[in-house]
């Protein structure tokens, strides 16, 4: 399902004048996919809070949530074409309202280690390059078909996202960019044998392959406590990246692997 959806999206972007390479395809897919995933994450947290008799405070205001602007639904849960923005209306909303709103999270966040701050950083670094609002509508509808409800679905998505990163790396070699193969990363981690409580830092993080693989390695260790899991989430993995596209890919990749607020 995910693989065919990504192929369909690449075909749509290939027709658009604003997306001219595999690098653009990955970048533009990433920010839309991120917002869909963020909404699914928030909906899950709201449901969990309701079951505990609590109220969840949404990060994203209602006017900017995925079901409002990207994928409105009718009462029976079907896509509401009558109320869905498209064409220039959609492009103007995304460029003039959505992106400035999301970029503003960096100033509004309580600190750099929050998901709000990461949202602000991501949308301060990238722009919507899809020039046709109709192409943008098609891409959004393809991404809206994806589901992130189970661990199996999240694993499949992260696996295919890694494949897109690999293609992006191949496309970037002419500019001197290289993405380390996953088998080599895993071999290095097996040699280093990181431990919970240690800090893992990548000074040229790229797509965050080292950090994601290290997270998977540590998370698979037996008998992890709640404190251990919290340490993995908040104070273990750190990275630095100067290129905006790689930075966005790294954030998205880490979130898909289960690190909700990457450092």
N, C-alpha and C positions, 0 to 999 in steps of 0.2 A: 504493500500500500504506500509506504513512505517513499520507496524508490521510484515508483511510477509518478507520484506527485512531484518529486523533485525534477524528474525529466520533463514533465509537463510545464513546470514553472520555467525551466531553462529555455524551453521552446518559445514561451510567451516573451521572455526577456530578450531573446535573440531578435525578435521583431521590433523591439523598442530602440529608438535612436539614442537614448540616454545610457543604455547598458551595452558596452562594447566588448567586454571580455569575460572570461571565467571569473576573474577577480570581482567584477561588477555583479555578476550573477550571484556569487556567494554573499557579497556585502548586502545586496538588496533583499535577498531571501532572508538574511540573518535578522535584520531589524524587524521585519514583519513577523517572522517566526518567533522572535523574542517576545513581542507584544502578545501574540497568541498564547505562548507558553506562560507568560506572566499572568494572564487572565485565568488560565487553568489553575495555576498555583494559588491565586487569590480565592477562586471559587472553592477549591479544596479546603483551604484554611477557614473560609466562612462556614462551610459545612461542618467541619470539625468543631468550631466554636459553638455552633448551634446545638450540636449533640451534647456539649458540655454545659449548655445553658448560658453561654456567654455571647457577647456581640463582637464581631470582627470589624475592625476599622480598615476599610480598603485603602490601599496606597494610592490608587488611581481614582480621580474624581469621576463620577458617573458619565459625564459628557465625553470623556476620553477613554472609557473602557471599551474593550473589544466588541462586546455585544451591542454597543450603542452606535459607534461610527463604522465599524468594519463589517459586522455580520449580524444585523438586526434580524430577529426571528418573529414569526407570527405566533398566535396563541397555541397552535398545535406543533410548534417547534420547527417549522419549515422556514427556509430562508425567505426573508421579506424583501422582494425586489422593489416593491413600491416605495419603501422607506430607506433603501440603501443608496448612499452617495455613489456617484460614478462620474466619469468624464472630468471636466474642469472643476466641478464642485468638489469632487473627491480630492483631486490634486491640490486645490487651494486649501482645503481643510487640513490636509497632511502637512503641507509646506508652511502655511501661515498660522496655524493654530496648534496642531498636534505636536510638531517638533519643538516649537518654542516652549510649550507647556512642559514637555518631558525634559528638555534641556534645563529648565528652571529648577528641577529637583536637586541639582548640585548645590544651589544656594540655600534651598529650603531644608535640606537634610540635617539631621542632628549631629552627624559625624561621618567620616570617610569609610567607616566599616559597616555601613548600612546599605541595604538594597536600593534605597531611595537615591543615595549618592551615586551608586553604580549606574542607575537609570540616567541620571543627569550627565554623567561622564560619557556614556554611550552615545546619547543623542546630541551631545555637544561636539562629538568627533565626526559624525557621519551626516550625510544629507540624503534625502530621497532623490535618486537619479532617474527614476522611471518617469519619462516625459509625458506619456499618454495616460490619462486618468482611466481610460478603458482597459489598458493593459494592467494597470495597477489593480483595478477591480477584479480582473481575472486571476491575478496572482493571489490576492486576498482570499478569494473564494476557494482556490485550491488549498491554501494553507488552513482555511477554516474547516476543511474536511478531516484534518488530522486530529488524532486523539492522543492525549498524554495521561490517561487515567491509570494505567497499570505500569509496574516496573518493567514488564516485557516491552511495552510500547516505548517507554523512555529509553530503554537499552537499544532498541532497534533504531530509534531516531538518532541517538548519540553516535551509533555505529555508522549510519549513513552520512551524518554530518561530518564525521571524520573523513569519509570518502570525498566529500566536497572539498574539505580542507586540503586533502592530498592533491586533488585536481587544481586547486588554487595555487598550491605550492609549485606544481609543474608549470603553471602559467606564469608564475612570478620569477622563474629562474633567469629569464632574460634581464631582470632587474637586480640580479644577485641575491635573490631571496631563496632560501632552502629550508624545507621543513623535515625535521628528523624522522626517519621511519619508525613506526611503533615498535617493531621487534627489537631495534637497537635501544630504544628508550627502556623497554621492559628488561633487557639484559643489564643495562646500567643500574636500574633500580634493584635488581636481584643481587648485584655485586655490592651496592652501597648499603642495602638493608636498612632503610630509614625506620625510626621508632617514633611512636606517639610521644609528644612532648618536645621533639626536636623541631626546629624551624627549617622549612624547605623553601629555598629562594631560587628563582630563575631570572637572571638579569637581562636576558634577551628572550622573553617568554614566547614570542611568536603566537602559535595557536594554543598554547598552554598544554601541549602534549605531555611534557614531563610532569607538570603538576597534576594533571588528570590521572595519569598512570600511577603516580605516587599515591594519590588519594584512593584509587581503587585497590592498590596494594595494601595500604594501611587499614582501609575499611574491611578488608577480608580477613584481618587477624582475628583469632578466636577470643571470646570472653571480653568484648569491649564494653566498658561501662557507659552510662549516660554522660559522665564527665569526659570520657575519652572522645565520644562522638561530638560533644560540644567543642572540644579542643580542635578536632579536625575541621569543624565548620568555621571557627572564628580566628584561630591563632596558630595555624600550621603552615599554610600555603601563601606565598607572596611572589609577585612577579612584576616586572617592569618591561614596557614595550613602547617605543617611540612612534611606531607607525599606527595610524588611527584604524586602518582596516584590520590589521592583525590584532590590535587591542580589542576591538569589538568581537572578533571571532573568538579570542581567548576567553572573554567574559561569558559569551554565549556557551562555549564548549564546557566551561567549568560548571555553569548552572545546569546544563543538561546532564552532567555527570553527578549532580547532587550537591554541589557547593553553592548555597543560595546567595551569598554575598561575598564574591571573591575579592581578595586584597590585591 
